[in-house]
Amino acid sequence: MENTELKQGDLLMDDENPFFEYNKASQLQRFLNLLIDNVIIRIALVYVTSLAVGYIIGALSPEFAYSLPYNKAQLYLIVVLIILIDYLLYYTLFEGIFKGRTIGKFITGTKAINENGIELTFKDAFMRSACRLIPFETFSGFGTPWHDSVTHTIVIKSR
């Protein structure tokens, strides 16, 4: 692969097969992945999940549902739990089913793989998702994101 624009560290080689190389995803691609996936999670998924949870709470316990607008702590806790569960489900299911890809990664032409070149398993996808829930993890994206370093995964260009 001849590309004079590549900088040191852009290509990762598999030790077992020195002829197999990966191009790491750029910071811009990774930022776009974050932006696209977060828009989907926060606007679409959390909205739909909140409606469903609200409907279920209203059906099972109307008194509790009517009291929620007046009890901000309980409402806040329910919303935070919905967001955390949606994050776990979205990233785990997409990266597990689509072998390291989310909607954002499909759009930007990237995918996550294990550091040794193996496609992600559901365990890898779940661990990456769980690491995304670490407070301030988003800010680790200025270097190597914690959901990559902790789980020994990388995001590469897939096209």
Secondary structure, DSSP 8 states (H G I E B T S, - for coil): ---TT--TTSEEE-SS-TT-EEEB--HHHHHHHHHHHHHIIIIIIHHHHHHHHHHHHHHH-HHHHHHGGG-HHHHHHHHHHHHHHHHHHHHHHHHHHTTS--HHHHHHTEEEEETTS-B--HHHHHHHHHHHTSTTGGGGGGSS-HHHHTTTEEEEE--
